[in-house]
Amino acid sequence: MKMNAFLVAASLLMTSFPASAHDEGHGPKLSDTGKFGGLVSAVVEKKEAKLGPKAKLAYKAELVRSPEGKVQLYLYDSEFKPVDASTWDQKGKVSMAAKKKGKWQTKEFDVTYDGKAFTGQMPEAIGKPFNLDFVLKDKDKELLSAFDNLD
Protein backbone atom coordinates (compact mmCIF):
# COMPACT_ATOMS: atom_id res chain seq x y z
CA MET A 1 0.00 0.00 0.00
CA LYS A 2 2.79 2.42 0.90
CA MET A 3 4.55 1.62 -2.38
CA ASN A 4 1.39 2.41 -4.39
CA ALA A 5 0.97 5.74 -2.61
CA PHE A 6 4.61 6.54 -3.26
CA LEU A 7 4.28 5.71 -6.97
CA VAL A 8 1.14 7.85 -7.30
CA ALA A 9 2.83 10.78 -5.56
CA ALA A 10 5.96 10.44 -7.69
CA SER A 11 3.89 10.26 -10.86
CA LEU A 12 1.96 13.39 -9.95
CA LEU A 13 5.17 15.29 -9.22
CA MET A 14 6.78 14.23 -12.49
CA THR A 15 3.77 15.21 -14.60
CA SER A 16 3.56 18.64 -12.97
CA PHE A 17 7.06 19.71 -14.17
CA PRO A 18 6.07 20.28 -17.81
CA ALA A 19 3.12 22.39 -16.66
CA SER A 20 5.49 24.85 -15.01
CA ALA A 21 7.90 25.04 -17.98
CA HIS A 22 8.24 28.20 -20.04
CA ASP A 23 6.52 26.88 -23.16
CA GLU A 24 4.50 29.91 -24.17
CA GLY A 25 7.51 31.65 -25.69
CA HIS A 26 7.58 35.20 -26.95
CA GLY A 27 5.28 34.91 -29.89
CA PRO A 28 2.79 32.74 -31.72
CA LYS A 29 3.42 29.01 -31.53
CA LEU A 30 4.82 27.69 -34.81
CA SER A 31 4.78 24.19 -36.24
CA ASP A 32 7.17 24.78 -39.16
CA THR A 33 10.12 22.50 -39.83
CA GLY A 34 13.48 24.18 -40.41
CA LYS A 35 15.02 24.09 -43.90
CA PHE A 36 18.47 23.39 -42.42
CA GLY A 37 17.42 20.99 -39.67
CA GLY A 38 17.21 23.69 -37.00
CA LEU A 39 14.62 24.83 -34.49
CA VAL A 40 11.97 27.31 -35.65
CA SER A 41 10.68 30.16 -33.50
CA ALA A 42 8.64 33.32 -33.95
CA VAL A 43 10.26 36.72 -34.42
CA VAL A 44 8.26 39.51 -32.79
CA GLU A 45 8.84 43.15 -31.96
CA LYS A 46 10.74 43.21 -28.69
CA LYS A 47 8.20 45.58 -27.14
CA GLU A 48 5.47 42.95 -27.71
CA ALA A 49 7.42 40.01 -26.25
CA LYS A 50 5.51 40.05 -22.96
CA LEU A 51 2.28 39.36 -24.90
CA GLY A 52 3.49 35.78 -25.42
CA PRO A 53 1.46 33.91 -28.04
CA LYS A 54 -0.66 37.03 -28.65
CA ALA A 55 2.34 38.99 -29.99
CA LYS A 56 2.13 39.74 -33.70
CA LEU A 57 4.39 37.56 -35.87
CA ALA A 58 6.92 39.72 -37.73
CA TYR A 59 9.06 36.91 -39.16
CA LYS A 60 10.06 33.33 -38.48
CA ALA A 61 13.57 32.30 -37.46
CA GLU A 62 15.46 29.04 -37.70
CA LEU A 63 18.33 28.39 -35.29
CA VAL A 64 21.04 26.01 -36.50
CA ARG A 65 23.85 25.08 -34.09
CA SER A 66 27.04 23.13 -34.72
CA PRO A 67 28.72 20.89 -32.10
CA GLU A 68 31.53 23.48 -31.95
CA GLY A 69 29.10 26.20 -30.82
CA LYS A 70 28.62 28.07 -34.11
CA VAL A 71 25.10 29.49 -34.36
CA GLN A 72 23.27 30.58 -37.49
CA LEU A 73 19.91 32.33 -37.42
CA TYR A 74 18.02 32.21 -40.73
CA LEU A 75 15.06 34.55 -41.19
CA TYR A 76 11.87 33.84 -43.13
CA ASP A 77 8.62 35.62 -43.88
CA SER A 78 5.26 34.23 -42.76
CA GLU A 79 5.20 31.88 -45.80
CA PHE A 80 8.68 30.56 -44.95
CA LYS A 81 10.47 32.35 -47.79
CA PRO A 82 13.98 33.69 -46.96
CA VAL A 83 14.15 37.33 -45.82
CA ASP A 84 16.86 39.62 -47.18
CA ALA A 85 18.20 41.30 -44.03
CA SER A 86 20.98 43.21 -45.84
CA THR A 87 19.31 46.55 -45.00
CA TRP A 88 19.08 45.68 -41.30
CA ASP A 89 21.77 46.42 -38.73
CA GLN A 90 24.46 43.90 -39.60
CA LYS A 91 25.16 43.05 -35.95
CA GLY A 92 22.76 41.52 -33.49
CA LYS A 93 22.99 40.66 -29.81
CA VAL A 94 22.32 37.28 -28.26
CA SER A 95 21.68 36.69 -24.58
CA MET A 96 22.28 33.22 -23.17
CA ALA A 97 20.49 32.57 -19.89
CA ALA A 98 20.39 29.59 -17.55
CA LYS A 99 19.29 29.00 -13.99
CA LYS A 100 22.12 27.95 -11.74
CA LYS A 101 21.43 27.24 -8.09
CA GLY A 102 18.04 28.93 -8.42
CA LYS A 103 19.37 32.19 -9.92
CA TRP A 104 19.41 33.31 -13.54
CA GLN A 105 22.86 33.86 -15.00
CA THR A 106 23.47 35.40 -18.42
CA LYS A 107 26.19 35.75 -21.02
CA GLU A 108 26.02 37.84 -24.17
CA PHE A 109 27.59 37.43 -27.58
CA ASP A 110 27.27 38.99 -31.01
CA VAL A 111 26.04 37.66 -34.33
CA THR A 112 26.83 39.21 -37.73
CA TYR A 113 24.82 39.04 -40.93
CA ASP A 114 26.81 37.15 -43.59
CA GLY A 115 24.36 37.60 -46.47
CA LYS A 116 22.30 34.52 -45.62
CA ALA A 117 22.07 34.31 -41.84
CA PHE A 118 23.12 35.99 -38.62
CA THR A 119 26.16 33.97 -37.54
CA GLY A 120 28.23 33.90 -34.37
CA GLN A 121 30.17 31.78 -31.91
CA MET A 122 28.30 30.79 -28.79
CA PRO A 123 30.27 30.86 -25.53
CA GLU A 124 30.40 27.80 -23.31
CA ALA A 125 26.96 27.12 -21.85
CA ILE A 126 26.38 28.47 -18.35
CA GLY A 127 24.26 25.46 -17.51
CA LYS A 128 21.67 23.21 -19.11
CA PRO A 129 19.03 23.77 -20.19
CA PHE A 130 19.66 27.30 -21.41
CA ASN A 131 17.81 29.94 -23.42
CA LEU A 132 19.04 32.04 -26.35
CA ASP A 133 17.35 35.39 -27.05
CA PHE A 134 18.34 37.02 -30.36
CA VAL A 135 17.80 40.78 -30.65
CA LEU A 136 18.06 42.20 -34.16
CA LYS A 137 17.27 45.64 -35.54
CA ASP A 138 15.27 46.25 -38.72
CA LYS A 139 15.29 50.01 -39.36
CA ASP A 140 13.57 51.44 -36.26
CA LYS A 141 12.19 48.11 -34.96
CA GLU A 142 13.93 45.95 -32.38
CA LEU A 143 13.05 42.33 -33.02
CA LEU A 144 13.30 39.34 -30.70
CA SER A 145 13.46 35.62 -31.37
CA ALA A 146 13.72 33.33 -28.35
CA PHE A 147 14.77 29.69 -28.16
CA ASP A 148 14.19 28.10 -24.78
CA ASN A 149 15.22 24.87 -23.06
CA LEU A 150 18.26 24.18 -25.24
CA ASP A 151 20.98 21.75 -24.23
C-alpha positions as CSV (number, residue, x, y, z in Angstrom):
1,M,0.0,0.0,0.0
2,K,2.8,2.4,0.9
3,M,4.6,1.6,-2.4
4,N,1.4,2.4,-4.4
5,A,1.0,5.7,-2.6
6,F,4.6,6.5,-3.3
7,L,4.3,5.7,-7.0
8,V,1.1,7.8,-7.3
9,A,2.8,10.8,-5.6
10,A,6.0,10.4,-7.7
11,S,3.9,10.3,-10.9
12,L,2.0,13.4,-10.0
13,L,5.2,15.3,-9.2
14,M,6.8,14.2,-12.5
15,T,3.8,15.2,-14.6
16,S,3.6,18.6,-13.0
17,F,7.1,19.7,-14.2
18,P,6.1,20.3,-17.8
19,A,3.1,22.4,-16.7
20,S,5.5,24.9,-15.0
21,A,7.9,25.0,-18.0
22,H,8.2,28.2,-20.0
23,D,6.5,26.9,-23.2
24,E,4.5,29.9,-24.2
25,G,7.5,31.7,-25.7
26,H,7.6,35.2,-26.9
27,G,5.3,34.9,-29.9
28,P,2.8,32.7,-31.7
29,K,3.4,29.0,-31.5
30,L,4.8,27.7,-34.8
31,S,4.8,24.2,-36.2
32,D,7.2,24.8,-39.2
33,T,10.1,22.5,-39.8
34,G,13.5,24.2,-40.4
35,K,15.0,24.1,-43.9
36,F,18.5,23.4,-42.4
37,G,17.4,21.0,-39.7
38,G,17.2,23.7,-37.0
39,L,14.6,24.8,-34.5
40,V,12.0,27.3,-35.6
41,S,10.7,30.2,-33.5
42,A,8.6,33.3,-34.0
43,V,10.3,36.7,-34.4
44,V,8.3,39.5,-32.8
45,E,8.8,43.1,-32.0
46,K,10.7,43.2,-28.7
47,K,8.2,45.6,-27.1
48,E,5.5,42.9,-27.7
49,A,7.4,40.0,-26.2
50,K,5.5,40.1,-23.0
51,L,2.3,39.4,-24.9
52,G,3.5,35.8,-25.4
53,P,1.5,33.9,-28.0
54,K,-0.7,37.0,-28.6
55,A,2.3,39.0,-30.0
56,K,2.1,39.7,-33.7
57,L,4.4,37.6,-35.9
58,A,6.9,39.7,-37.7
59,Y,9.1,36.9,-39.2
60,K,10.1,33.3,-38.5
61,A,13.6,32.3,-37.5
62,E,15.5,29.0,-37.7
63,L,18.3,28.4,-35.3
64,V,21.0,26.0,-36.5
65,R,23.9,25.1,-34.1
66,S,27.0,23.1,-34.7
67,P,28.7,20.9,-32.1
68,E,31.5,23.5,-31.9
69,G,29.1,26.2,-30.8
70,K,28.6,28.1,-34.1
71,V,25.1,29.5,-34.4
72,Q,23.3,30.6,-37.5
73,L,19.9,32.3,-37.4
74,Y,18.0,32.2,-40.7
75,L,15.1,34.5,-41.2
76,Y,11.9,33.8,-43.1
77,D,8.6,35.6,-43.9
78,S,5.3,34.2,-42.8
79,E,5.2,31.9,-45.8
80,F,8.7,30.6,-45.0
81,K,10.5,32.4,-47.8
82,P,14.0,33.7,-47.0
83,V,14.1,37.3,-45.8
84,D,16.9,39.6,-47.2
85,A,18.2,41.3,-44.0
86,S,21.0,43.2,-45.8
87,T,19.3,46.6,-45.0
88,W,19.1,45.7,-41.3
89,D,21.8,46.4,-38.7
90,Q,24.5,43.9,-39.6
91,K,25.2,43.0,-36.0
92,G,22.8,41.5,-33.5
93,K,23.0,40.7,-29.8
94,V,22.3,37.3,-28.3
95,S,21.7,36.7,-24.6
96,M,22.3,33.2,-23.2
97,A,20.5,32.6,-19.9
98,A,20.4,29.6,-17.6
99,K,19.3,29.0,-14.0
100,K,22.1,27.9,-11.7
101,K,21.4,27.2,-8.1
102,G,18.0,28.9,-8.4
103,K,19.4,32.2,-9.9
104,W,19.4,33.3,-13.5
105,Q,22.9,33.9,-15.0
106,T,23.5,35.4,-18.4
107,K,26.2,35.8,-21.0
108,E,26.0,37.8,-24.2
109,F,27.6,37.4,-27.6
110,D,27.3,39.0,-31.0
111,V,26.0,37.7,-34.3
112,T,26.8,39.2,-37.7
113,Y,24.8,39.0,-40.9
114,D,26.8,37.2,-43.6
115,G,24.4,37.6,-46.5
116,K,22.3,34.5,-45.6
117,A,22.1,34.3,-41.8
118,F,23.1,36.0,-38.6
119,T,26.2,34.0,-37.5
120,G,28.2,33.9,-34.4
121,Q,30.2,31.8,-31.9
122,M,28.3,30.8,-28.8
123,P,30.3,30.9,-25.5
124,E,30.4,27.8,-23.3
125,A,27.0,27.1,-21.9
126,I,26.4,28.5,-18.4
127,G,24.3,25.5,-17.5
128,K,21.7,23.2,-19.1
129,P,19.0,23.8,-20.2
130,F,19.7,27.3,-21.4
131,N,17.8,29.9,-23.4
132,L,19.0,32.0,-26.3
133,D,17.4,35.4,-27.1
134,F,18.3,37.0,-30.4
135,V,17.8,40.8,-30.7
136,L,18.1,42.2,-34.2
137,K,17.3,45.6,-35.5
138,D,15.3,46.3,-38.7
139,K,15.3,50.0,-39.4
140,D,13.6,51.4,-36.3
141,K,12.2,48.1,-35.0
142,E,13.9,45.9,-32.4
143,L,13.1,42.3,-33.0
144,L,13.3,39.3,-30.7
145,S,13.5,35.6,-31.4
146,A,13.7,33.3,-28.4
147,F,14.8,29.7,-28.2
148,D,14.2,28.1,-24.8
149,N,15.2,24.9,-23.1
150,L,18.3,24.2,-25.2
151,D,21.0,21.8,-24.2
